[in-house]
Amino acid sequence: MRVGYFQFAPRFGDVEGNAERVLSALQDAEVDLLCHPSNLVLAHGQQAMVTRCLENAVFPVTTNRIGFDLRPRGTLSFTGASQIAGPGGRVIHRAGAEEEALFVASLGLQEARDKTITPQNDLMADRRHAFYERVVRNP
């Protein structure tokens, strides 16, 4: 599977143009999975996703905006730093905070499907659903 992201500063109100720009870049790169942009404004958002990959042995792909929005109460700056991380908590690639970026990676699905921590521990098999069932149950 080939996964990619395209980091850019979208033009406000130009939904079709923005979508065309992303689709064109990612189609040219021949990716299998199209990742959508996020709006992270706090610097620790990207690192939090690395933690999620440690907890769940997955490849998180965080695609963030760059640039800024002018708001009535001031300027909102986006942190960029789009990234792909691996199940062991390693950052495979992280873009800069301010420049447009396109990155494509080939990821091993088997690595994400292997939930073994040690021969005695498995991330999914060892979860005790009874402890958090009440938290996730619909009211």
C-alpha positions as CSV (number, residue, x, y, z in Angstrom):
1,M,0.0,0.0,0.0
2,R,1.3,3.5,-0.9
3,V,0.2,6.3,1.4
4,G,0.8,10.0,0.9
5,Y,0.0,13.5,2.0
6,F,0.1,16.9,0.4
7,Q,0.6,19.9,2.7
8,F,-0.4,23.2,1.4
9,A,-2.1,26.6,2.1
10,P,-5.6,26.2,0.7
11,R,-7.4,29.2,-0.8
12,F,-10.3,30.3,1.3
13,G,-13.6,29.6,-0.5
14,D,-12.0,27.7,-3.4
15,V,-13.2,24.2,-2.5
16,E,-13.0,22.9,-6.1
17,G,-9.6,24.4,-6.7
18,N,-8.2,23.1,-3.4
19,A,-9.5,19.6,-4.0
20,E,-8.2,19.6,-7.6
21,R,-4.8,20.6,-6.4
22,V,-4.6,17.8,-3.8
23,L,-6.0,15.1,-6.1
24,S,-3.7,16.1,-8.9
25,A,-0.6,16.0,-6.7
26,L,-1.5,12.6,-5.1
27,Q,-2.6,11.0,-8.4
28,D,0.7,12.0,-10.0
29,A,2.4,10.3,-7.0
30,E,0.3,7.1,-7.5
31,V,-0.8,6.7,-3.9
32,D,-3.4,4.2,-2.8
33,L,-4.8,6.2,0.1
34,L,-5.8,9.9,0.0
35,C,-5.3,11.6,3.4
36,H,-7.3,14.7,4.3
37,P,-6.0,17.9,5.9
38,S,-6.3,18.8,9.5
39,N,-6.2,22.1,11.3
40,L,-3.6,21.7,14.1
41,V,-2.7,24.9,15.8
42,L,-0.9,23.4,18.8
43,A,2.7,22.2,18.4
44,H,2.1,18.9,20.4
45,G,-0.7,17.6,18.1
46,Q,1.7,15.7,15.8
47,Q,3.6,14.1,18.7
48,A,0.2,13.0,20.2
49,M,-0.3,10.9,17.0
50,V,3.0,9.2,17.6
51,T,1.7,8.2,21.0
52,R,-1.5,6.8,19.3
53,C,0.7,4.6,17.1
54,L,2.5,3.2,20.1
55,E,-0.8,2.4,21.9
56,N,-2.4,0.8,18.9
57,A,0.4,-0.4,16.6
58,V,-0.8,1.5,13.6
59,F,0.6,3.9,10.9
60,P,-1.0,7.3,11.7
61,V,-0.9,9.8,8.8
62,T,-1.4,13.4,10.0
63,T,-1.9,15.9,7.2
64,N,-2.0,19.4,8.5
65,R,-2.4,22.9,7.1
66,I,0.3,25.6,6.8
67,G,-0.2,29.3,6.8
68,F,-2.7,31.3,8.9
69,D,-6.3,32.5,9.1
70,L,-7.3,36.0,10.1
71,R,-10.0,35.8,12.7
72,P,-12.0,38.5,14.6
73,R,-9.9,37.9,17.7
74,G,-6.6,37.7,16.0
75,T,-4.5,35.5,13.7
76,L,-4.7,31.7,13.9
77,S,-1.4,30.0,12.8
78,F,-1.3,26.4,11.6
79,T,1.6,24.3,12.6
80,G,2.3,22.3,9.4
81,A,4.6,19.3,10.2
82,S,2.4,16.8,8.4
83,Q,3.7,13.3,9.1
84,I,3.6,9.6,8.7
85,A,4.6,7.5,11.8
86,G,5.1,3.8,12.3
87,P,3.6,1.3,14.8
88,G,6.8,1.4,16.9
89,G,6.5,5.1,17.5
90,R,9.1,6.2,14.9
91,V,8.4,9.1,12.6
92,I,8.9,7.9,9.0
93,H,8.6,11.4,7.6
94,R,7.7,14.9,8.9
95,A,7.3,17.9,6.7
96,G,8.5,21.4,7.8
97,A,6.2,23.9,9.5
98,E,5.8,26.4,6.8
99,E,6.5,25.0,3.3
100,E,4.2,23.0,1.0
101,A,5.2,19.3,1.0
102,L,4.3,16.1,-0.8
103,F,5.6,12.8,0.6
104,V,4.8,9.2,-0.4
105,A,5.7,6.1,1.5
106,S,5.3,2.4,1.0
107,L,4.1,0.8,4.2
108,G,4.1,-2.8,5.3
109,L,0.6,-3.8,6.2
110,Q,1.9,-6.8,8.1
111,E,3.8,-4.5,10.5
112,A,0.5,-2.7,11.4
113,R,-1.4,-6.0,11.8
114,D,1.2,-7.5,14.2
115,K,-0.1,-6.5,17.6
116,T,2.5,-8.5,19.5
117,I,4.6,-6.6,22.1
118,T,6.3,-9.6,23.6
119,P,5.6,-13.4,23.2
120,Q,3.3,-13.0,26.2
121,N,1.6,-9.7,25.3
122,D,-0.7,-8.7,22.5
123,L,-2.2,-5.2,22.2
124,M,-5.6,-6.4,21.2
125,A,-5.9,-9.8,22.9
126,D,-4.8,-8.3,26.2
127,R,-7.4,-5.5,26.3
128,R,-10.0,-5.8,29.0
129,H,-13.1,-4.4,27.5
130,A,-15.1,-4.8,30.7
131,F,-12.9,-2.0,32.2
132,Y,-13.9,0.6,29.7
133,E,-17.2,-0.7,28.2
134,R,-19.3,1.7,30.3
135,V,-17.2,4.7,28.9
136,V,-17.8,3.8,25.3
137,R,-21.3,2.5,25.5
138,N,-24.1,4.6,23.9
139,P,-26.4,6.2,26.5
